[in-house]
Amino acid sequence: MTRSTTAPGTTAPPHHHNHCCGTHAGDSGSPPMPSASRRQWVKGLAAAPLLAGPCAMAHADSPKPAPGAIRPAAELAQDFRHLARGVEAVARIESFTLAPSTLPWSPSLGELKAGQQVTFFLNGLWWFSKEHGRWLEPGFVFFARVAGSGGASAIHNTMQNTGTLTADRAGRLQIARSAGEFANPQGDLAVPLAQYLAGEGRVEGVAVVWNGPAEDGLLALSARGDVQGLVRAELQRQRQARLMPAGWHNFFAFGDGGIFTEGPGQRIDCETHKNVGILQYPLADQPLRPGLTLDWQWVVDRLPSHLPENQILTHDYLSIAVEFDDGQDITYLWSSSLPVGQVFRCPLPGWDAVETHVVQRSGLADLGKAFDERRDLFEDYRRIVGGKATRAVRVWLIANSLFLRQVGRCAYRRIAIGQTGQLQRIL
């Protein structure tokens, strides 16, 4: 087991970087999440002479969607209605399509009672950059909420291509799609409507509204058969969701993709494949003053990117991060090839205003080994960010494999933050 306390080497300020996949400039603003149109900024790359090196390699390695990836919702609904014939647990079955022209929250799938559950089954794809062969799974862009007399519930993202919502109030079941275009947990747009409508793709889906517990209904359907393995997938997802580490919650824009699970021996296991997740842990009072440290142990078995992660199209990585009360965060990643100590602002628009990456470890030689790490958060924030934060507010675990659609796998133990002798144990 190895202890590392290495601070990154001296680097240029992270606020201005040129990347082979485009250029961005960081600023001091702190939007709640990325708000720029993926289609607009990535489309410009196709004409840029800078599209070379790692980005060209990523484009060449890009997987292609399977032929017939989109099956019409009406066909799916017909199969589910046939499977559900005579099953009392099924209250009703609704089909839906989300297209680029579909306004957010305009489709309604009927009324729900408080506590009533509904399961979504999705297919299709949404283009992140059609020009570069990058697309998102339908579960990543699909959102639902319940709009009642007292307002709407927080948005619910299935993340996976199946998912179940429990109504926290009586009201209309509304649906929408977003590829990072929502500003807050209420589902308000963070981009102009014209920009939102410029998206490309389609989500076809079926909503099964239950009379009782969703699990009972799913088991009743499963006893009769399945529809493209979707019923089995949702049963498996529900069992995995029960393993969510205690005290942690998902970032509002990403649902539970089954990436993080509670492992034996006070461990959090992480496995990402063509998805993304940010797990957050709220902190007790942790003033940003000299001596504030972050300690953790991790074992990284597999990296989701084999190319430099500071490019837009190759920005798949595993990391642990700390968020500060000014909205900035510093995230410590294990890179496939960038040098230890390199500092760079996130290459994704929106995130470039709030997130700074630090390469904590690099290369493949030490994969599978356990390392104990320590970072001086006060010094890192002062030197790397230089903002006006006064305290650390959350610890994050981040796993992204959306772009190259490969597998990343790691595990965390013994996460703690605080002053010497006054550490808050998180794990």
N, C-alpha and C positions, 0 to 999 in steps of 0.2 A: 504494500500500500504506500502511496506517495503523497506527500504534503506539498502543495504548491502555494506560494504566496507572491508569485511573480506579478509585478505590475507591468502594463504594456509600456513599450518603449516610447520615447518622445516622438510624437507625430504632429503633422500639420493639423490645425483646427478642423473639426469634422464638418464645418458648415458649408464648405464648397468642395465638391468632388466631381470629377468627370468619370463616367463609367462607360464601358464599351457598349452598354445597352441604353445609353441616353445620359442626360445631364440633369441634375437637380441642384437646388440650393436650399439648404435648411434655413429655418427662421425661428424666431422665438415664440411663435404662436403655438397653441396647444389644442388643436381640434380633437374632439373625442375619438375619432377614428378616421381612416382614409376616406377622402371625399371626392377625389378626382375620378373622371371616367376612365376605366381601364381601356376601353376601346380607343379613345382618343389618343392617349399617350403612348400606347403600345403600337398603334397604327403608324405613327410617325417613324418608328424604328425601321420600317421596311425600306424607306427612302434614304435612310441615314448611311453615310459611308462608314460610320463607326461600327456597323453591325458585322463584327468580325471576331476572330479569336473565340473565347469561351461562349459568346452568344451565338455565333455561327454553329459551333459544335452542339450547343443545346438545341438549336433549331433542327439540325440534322438528325439528332437523336429523338426528336419529338415523336411520341406514339400517335397513332391515328385512331379516330373514333371508329368503332365497329360499324359495318354497314347495318342499316336498319336499327340504329340505336334508339330511335324515337318511335314508340308504339302509341297510336292514338288512344286518348283517354277513354273514348267510348268503347273500344275493344277491351281494355283492361276492366272497365266497369262491368261489361257483359260477362266476363270470366268470373269476376268476384260475385256477381249476382247469382250466377249458376252455382258457384261453390256454396253460397250462403243460403240457398233456398231451404226454408224450413228451420233455419237456425235462429232461435228466439233471441239470442244475444245481440243480433244485428238489428239496430233501429232503422237505419237507412244507409244507402250508398250513394255518394255524390261523385260525379266526374268533373274534371276541370282542366283548363289549358291556360298557361301563363305565357303570353307572347310579348315581344318587345313593346307593342302598343298598349298592353294591359296596364292601366293606371294602378298605382299601389293602393291596396285595400278596397278597390272597387268590387272585385268578385266576392259574393257572399254565398256561403254553403249552408244557409239555414240557421235555425236557432239551436242553442245548446242550453241545458240546465246547468246550474252551478254544480260542479263535481262530475259532470258527465265527461266521458272520454271519447276521443276520436283518434283513429289511426290513419296515417297518410302512407300511401304507396306511390312511389314516383319513378318516372323514367324520363329520358331526354338528355339534353346537355345545354349548357350556356357558355358562349364563347368569351373567353378572357381576351384572346387575340387570335382571330381566325387566320390572319396573315401568317402567324407563326405556329399554327397548329396547337394552340393552347386552349383547352376547354375545362369547364368546371362541372362536377357532378351536380345533378338536379337538387340533391339534398342540401348542397352548400348554399344555393341561392333561394331556397324555398323558406318562406316564413308564414306563420299564422298567428292570429290573435283573436280575442273575444271582445266585442264591442257591446257594452251594456249601457244602462241609463246613467251610470256614474262615470263613464269614460271607458277606455279600452285597457285591456290587460297588457302586460309587457309582452314584447314579441317573442315568439317561440320558433327557433330554427331547428329543423330535424337533423341537419348536418349530414346524416346518412340518408340513404334513399328510402328508408322507412322511418317512421317515428310516431310517437303518441303524445297527444296534448291532453291535459286535464283542465277543464274550464274552471277558472277561479272565480267566476261570476256567471250569471245568466246573461245571455246576449247573442248577438249574431257572430257566427264563425266567419272571419274574414281572412283572405290570403293575399300574398304579394310575393314579389321576388326582389332580391337585392344582391348585387355583387360588391358589397362594401359601400353602398350608397345611402344607408341609414345612419342618421346622426346620433341616435339615442335609443334607449330601450323602448320608447313609445312608437318607434317606426316612422319618425319624421324624416323627410328627405334631406340629405346634406348636400345635394347637387341640384342645379337647375333642372326643371322638368324635361326640357329639351335634351339635356345631356343624358338623363335617365332613359328616355325613349330611344336613344341611339344604340342601345344594347342589341345583341344578336343572340338568338337561340330560342329554345322552347322547352317548357316543362309541362309534361302530361302527367296527370295524376288522378288518384281515386282516394276519397275520404270515406272511411267506414265509421259511422257513428254507432256507439254501443249502448245497449240498455243497461249493462252492468259493467264489471271490471273488464278492461280491454284484454287482459291476459286470458280470462275465461273464454272470451269470444274467439281469440286467436287460436286457443287450443281446440275449440270446437271446429273451427275451419280447418285446422291442420289435420284433424282426424279424418276429414273428408278428402283431403288432397292439398293442392297448393296452386298458386299462380306465379309461374316463373321464379319460384323459390322465395317470393317476397314475404309470405306468412312466416316461414321458418326464419328468415333474416330478422324480422321484427321480434320474434320470440327470443332469438339469440341476443339481439341488441338490448332488450329489456333485462335480461339476466346479467349482461355485462355492465349495464348502467348502475346496478346495485352495488358495484364494486368501486364507485366513485370515492376517492379519498376524503375522509371526514374533514370538514372545515374549509374545504376548497370549493370554488364555484367557477363556472365558465364565464369568460368575457362575453358581454351581452350580444355581440354580433356573431358569435359562433356557438352553435349548439353542442351537445355532447356527441362527439364523433367516436366515442369508445377508445380514444387515444390513451388516456390516462386511467390507470386502475390501481387500486390498493393491493399491493403485494404482501407476501409474508415478511415477518421480521421488520415491521415499520418501514416499508419500502413503497415507493411509487414507481410503477412500471409504465413505460411509455412506448407505444408503437404507432407510427403514423404511416399511412399509405394512401396517396392521392387525396389527402385532406389536410386540415389545419386545426390546431387547437391552442387556446391560451387558458391555462388554469390559473386562478388567482386566489391568493390568501391574504385577507386583511390583517394589518399589523396593529399591535398595541402601540402606545406612544413611543416613537423611535425618532427623536430629534436628530437632524443632520448636523452633527458636530464631530470634532476630532475623536477618533477611536471607534466610530461606527463601522462595524464589519459585517460581511456576509460570509457564512461558512456553509459548505455543503460537500457531500461525497456523491460522486456519480460514476457509473460504468456505462460507457457508450460502446455498443456492440456493432452498430451499423449506421453509417451516415446516409441521409437521403439525397445528397448531392455529391457528385464526384468532380464538380467544377467549382470555381471560386464563387462564394455565396454573396459577394457584393455586387452582383449583376441582377437586373430585374428578372430575367428568364431563368436564372439558376439559384434564386433566393430561397432554397430549401435548407432547413437547418434545425438543430436541436440546441436549446439554450435555457438558462435560468436568468431571470431579470428582476430588477427592483424598480418600482414606480415611485416617483416623488410627488410632493403636493403641488408642484407647478405643472404637472401633466407630462413631464419628461420621464423617460425610462432608460436605463442602461441594461443591456442584455449581453450575457457572457456565453459565447458559443464555442462549439468544437468544430473547427473548419476542416474541410478536406485538404486544402492546399494553401490558404492564406497564412502568412507568418504570425506566430504568437506575438501578441501585443498590438497588432494592427487595429486601428480604430476607424470606423466608417459609419456614416449616417445610413439609415435604412434606405435602400434604393426605391422603395415603393412610394408613389405619391401619397401625400397625407401623412403616412408614417414617417416620412423624411423630416417632418417638422417636430416630431416628438421622440423618436427612437434612435439611440446610438448603440452600435454593436462593437463589442470588444472581443477579439480572438483570444480565448483562454487556452485552448489547446489546438493542435493542428496535426494533420496527417493520419495515416492508417496504422502505423506501427504499434500504437498503444491501445488500439481498440480491444475491448474485452477486459481491460485492467481497471481496477478501482483506484480513484484518485480523490484525496481530500484537498479541497480548495479553500482559499480565503482571499477576499477582496476588501480593501480599505475603501468603503463607499464614500466617506467624506472626501478623501483625496481624489478618487476617481471622478466624483461629481464636480469638484472644484476645477480639476484640470481638463476634463473632457467636455463637460456641459457648461459650467460657469454661469449658471442661472441663479434664480432667486429662491430656490426651494429651501424649506426650513425643516422638513422631516420626510422620512420614507413612509409610504402608506400601504404598499402591497408588494408581495413577492409573487412573481409569475413563473410558470413553466411554459415554454413555447415549443411547439413542434409543427413544422411546416413541410409538406411534401406535395403541394398543389401543382407546382410548375413542371418538374421532371417526372412526377407520378411514380417515384420509387419508394423504397421502404427505409424508414429510420427507426432505430430501436435503442433505448437506453433505460437506465433506472437511477433513481435518486434515493439517498439516505441522509440522515443527520443534517437537515437544513436548519440553520439558526441565524439570527440577526440581533445585533445590539452591541453594547459596550462590554469590554472584558469583565467577567464576573456577573454580568446582568443580561445574559443572552436570552432572547425569546426563542424557545424551541418550537419550530414549526413541524418538524418531522423527526 
